[in-house]
Amino acid sequence: MKQIQEPGARGSYLKDSEKAEMYRLHKENPTVYTVEKLAKDYRIMRQRVHAILWLKEIEEEEEKKLGHPLDDSIELLLDSYPEFFNSHDREFHVASLPYKPDFKVMPEGWDGITKDVDEVHYEISKKEDEMLYREFVEKMNFNKKKMAGEVKCHKYSRRRPSDGWTFTVEKLGSRGKRGGGGGWKFASIADGSSRPLNEMEKMYVRRETPRRRRRILP
């Protein structure tokens, strides 16, 4: 298929030293060594690059707290025998499609062309890969805020504040519908005033918005 020729289609086993080098390059010059560039250079998926960068960031913060490097004996042992692991030989999302014959009656003298099946499959795979990537980044950013303590999940963190609750209110539009065809959301404060949603509240709204698409199999 066509995606075999694409950068990122063939991933390989990455040593811990390569992951550390990836993090160093991105940290020193993030405008040049972007996630997309690192994914092409190391021939892996963008989701995997995000995960590696976040993992190395956590390890760096942990080393600062402890005051000494973390024990990497396990990583060194695994890097010494990479042949024991299955490399990612097709690190590219391939859409799962229910293929079936599609017969059409063409007019007499029709001399057109039809798209190649592999080409159509590749285009659909690219679209699904973009959707999966956006959802992955949104969920990862939410998890980062959760680990940083910005997202409150404990029952004691939901007690009523001294200045009262702030509610998210949705005002219906002229068509009386929610979402793009209707109203908009804003924050209603306990003193009776209102304000636009901040970035955190917008993130919650995006998370609760249903994704109207068929299930994408990994």
C-alpha positions as semicolon CSV with decimal commas, in nm:
position;residue;x (nm);y (nm);z (nm)
1;M;0,000;0,000;0,000
2;K;0,097;0,361;-0,046
3;Q;0,143;0,430;0,326
4;I;0,450;0,204;0,336
5;Q;0,637;0,484;0,158
6;E;0,524;0,749;0,405
7;P;0,747;0,877;0,688
8;G;0,630;0,724;1,011
9;A;0,497;0,411;0,844
10;R;0,785;0,197;0,969
11;G;0,871;0,246;1,335
12;S;1,151;0,064;1,512
13;Y;1,251;-0,021;1,867
14;L;1,382;0,299;2,025
15;K;1,657;0,278;2,282
16;D;1,633;0,488;2,596
17;S;1,932;0,691;2,475
18;E;1,741;0,775;2,157
19;K;1,440;0,883;2,360
20;A;1,665;1,102;2,575
21;E;1,817;1,255;2,261
22;M;1,470;1,320;2,123
23;Y;1,373;1,502;2,443
24;R;1,698;1,702;2,444
25;L;1,651;1,820;2,085
26;H;1,290;1,922;2,146
27;K;1,372;2,100;2,472
28;E;1,666;2,298;2,327
29;N;1,488;2,402;2,006
30;P;1,115;2,322;2,008
31;T;1,044;2,539;1,703
32;V;1,277;2,330;1,485
33;Y;1,239;1,988;1,642
34;T;0,862;1,977;1,651
35;V;0,656;1,668;1,719
36;E;0,593;1,626;1,346
37;K;0,964;1,648;1,261
38;L;1,066;1,404;1,534
39;A;0,797;1,162;1,418
40;K;0,938;1,171;1,065
41;D;1,302;1,151;1,173
42;Y;1,247;0,854;1,404
43;R;0,973;0,704;1,182
44;I;0,718;0,667;1,458
45;M;0,367;0,798;1,519
46;R;0,313;1,146;1,661
47;Q;0,126;1,002;1,959
48;R;0,435;0,805;2,051
49;V;0,651;1,119;2,031
50;H;0,415;1,303;2,268
51;A;0,429;1,012;2,514
52;I;0,810;0,995;2,504
53;L;0,851;1,370;2,558
54;W;0,608;1,368;2,850
55;L;0,776;1,064;3,007
56;K;1,120;1,225;2,986
57;E;0,980;1,548;3,132
58;I;0,841;1,354;3,430
59;E;1,173;1,174;3,476
60;E;1,360;1,505;3,470
61;E;1,132;1,655;3,736
62;E;1,169;1,343;3,950
63;E;1,549;1,362;3,928
64;K;1,539;1,724;4,044
65;K;1,331;1,626;4,348
66;L;1,561;1,337;4,440
67;G;1,883;1,521;4,365
68;H;2,036;1,231;4,173
69;P;1,973;1,043;3,845
70;L;1,711;0,769;3,837
71;D;1,812;0,405;3,822
72;D;1,824;0,315;3,451
73;S;1,967;-0,037;3,482
74;I;1,650;-0,194;3,340
75;E;1,654;0,039;3,038
76;L;2,020;-0,039;2,973
77;L;1,947;-0,412;2,992
78;L;1,659;-0,385;2,748
79;D;1,865;-0,172;2,510
80;S;2,136;-0,439;2,508
81;Y;1,901;-0,699;2,358
82;P;1,667;-0,518;2,115
83;E;1,639;-0,833;1,901
84;F;1,413;-0,986;2,165
85;F;1,142;-0,728;2,092
86;N;0,913;-0,698;1,795
87;S;0,983;-0,375;1,612
88;H;0,692;-0,166;1,491
89;D;0,720;-0,244;1,122
90;R;0,396;-0,064;1,028
91;E;0,354;0,225;1,269
92;F;0,075;0,383;1,074
93;H;-0,299;0,376;1,134
94;V;-0,475;0,157;0,877
95;A;-0,851;0,200;0,857
96;S;-1,065;-0,109;0,906
97;L;-1,324;-0,100;0,629
98;P;-1,601;-0,351;0,553
99;Y;-1,516;-0,409;0,189
100;K;-1,784;-0,541;-0,043
101;P;-1,838;-0,537;-0,421
102;D;-1,972;-0,213;-0,563
103;F;-2,120;-0,273;-0,907
104;K;-2,239;0,023;-1,114
105;V;-2,396;0,042;-1,458
106;M;-2,212;0,297;-1,668
107;P;-2,357;0,466;-1,976
108;E;-2,255;0,342;-2,318
109;G;-1,930;0,494;-2,436
110;W;-1,822;0,589;-2,084
111;D;-1,445;0,627;-2,079
112;G;-1,381;0,751;-1,728
113;I;-1,150;0,624;-1,458
114;T;-1,212;0,503;-1,105
115;K;-0,999;0,555;-0,798
116;D;-0,762;0,281;-0,695
117;V;-0,886;0,087;-0,391
118;D;-0,554;0,126;-0,208
119;E;-0,558;0,501;-0,274
120;V;-0,907;0,539;-0,126
121;H;-0,809;0,323;0,171
122;Y;-0,501;0,539;0,228
123;E;-0,702;0,864;0,222
124;I;-0,953;0,727;0,473
125;S;-0,669;0,605;0,695
126;K;-0,510;0,952;0,691
127;K;-0,838;1,118;0,793
128;E;-0,894;0,872;1,075
129;D;-0,532;0,912;1,188
130;E;-0,581;1,290;1,215
131;M;-0,897;1,243;1,424
132;L;-0,725;0,994;1,653
133;Y;-0,426;1,226;1,691
134;R;-0,639;1,528;1,789
135;E;-0,830;1,321;2,044
136;F;-0,505;1,182;2,184
137;V;-0,358;1,531;2,234
138;E;-0,678;1,654;2,403
139;K;-0,683;1,359;2,644
140;M;-0,311;1,389;2,715
141;N;-0,341;1,761;2,795
142;F;-0,630;1,681;3,030
143;N;-0,421;1,415;3,205
144;K;-0,135;1,664;3,241
145;K;-0,366;1,910;3,416
146;K;-0,497;1,625;3,630
147;M;-0,145;1,529;3,742
148;A;-0,062;1,894;3,809
149;G;-0,360;1,919;4,045
150;E;-0,552;2,165;3,827
151;V;-0,836;1,916;3,774
152;K;-1,010;1,831;4,100
153;C;-1,139;1,474;4,124
154;H;-1,160;1,412;4,500
155;K;-1,496;1,446;4,673
156;Y;-1,360;1,698;4,926
157;S;-1,252;1,931;4,646
158;R;-1,616;1,971;4,540
159;R;-1,735;2,138;4,859
160;R;-1,911;2,470;4,822
161;P;-1,663;2,761;4,798
162;S;-1,703;3,053;5,040
163;D;-1,805;3,287;4,758
164;G;-2,054;3,038;4,609
165;W;-2,062;2,808;4,309
166;T;-1,992;2,910;3,950
167;F;-2,223;2,734;3,706
168;T;-2,184;2,676;3,334
169;V;-2,505;2,790;3,165
170;E;-2,610;2,729;2,808
171;K;-2,835;2,988;2,649
172;L;-3,052;2,849;2,371
173;G;-3,041;3,018;2,034
174;S;-3,320;3,120;1,801
175;R;-3,359;2,761;1,680
176;G;-3,377;2,633;2,035
177;K;-3,103;2,376;1,981
178;R;-2,779;2,298;2,154
179;G;-2,440;2,306;1,988
180;G;-2,353;2,466;1,656
181;G;-2,715;2,510;1,553
182;G;-2,828;2,684;1,867
183;G;-2,703;2,863;2,174
184;W;-2,376;2,931;2,350
185;K;-2,230;2,867;2,695
186;F;-2,109;3,108;2,960
187;A;-2,019;3,103;3,330
188;S;-2,276;3,232;3,581
189;I;-2,119;3,360;3,904
190;A;-2,287;3,350;4,246
191;D;-2,318;3,732;4,266
192;G;-2,542;3,734;3,959
193;S;-2,282;3,839;3,704
194;S;-2,157;3,631;3,413
195;R;-1,837;3,594;3,213
196;P;-1,710;3,399;2,912
197;L;-1,570;3,051;2,966
198;N;-1,201;3,029;3,049
199;E;-0,966;2,776;2,887
200;M;-1,024;2,513;3,156
201;E;-1,402;2,537;3,120
202;K;-1,375;2,523;2,741
203;M;-1,174;2,204;2,780
204;Y;-1,452;2,049;2,988
205;V;-1,710;2,150;2,725
206;R;-1,504;1,986;2,449
207;R;-1,472;1,668;2,655
208;E;-1,848;1,639;2,707
209;T;-1,930;1,710;2,342
210;P;-2,023;1,380;2,170
211;R;-1,818;1,282;1,867
212;R;-2,063;1,189;1,596
213;R;-1,860;0,938;1,401
214;R;-1,836;0,563;1,371
215;R;-1,606;0,375;1,603
216;I;-1,245;0,375;1,484
217;L;-1,062;0,051;1,552
218;P;-0,691;0,087;1,646
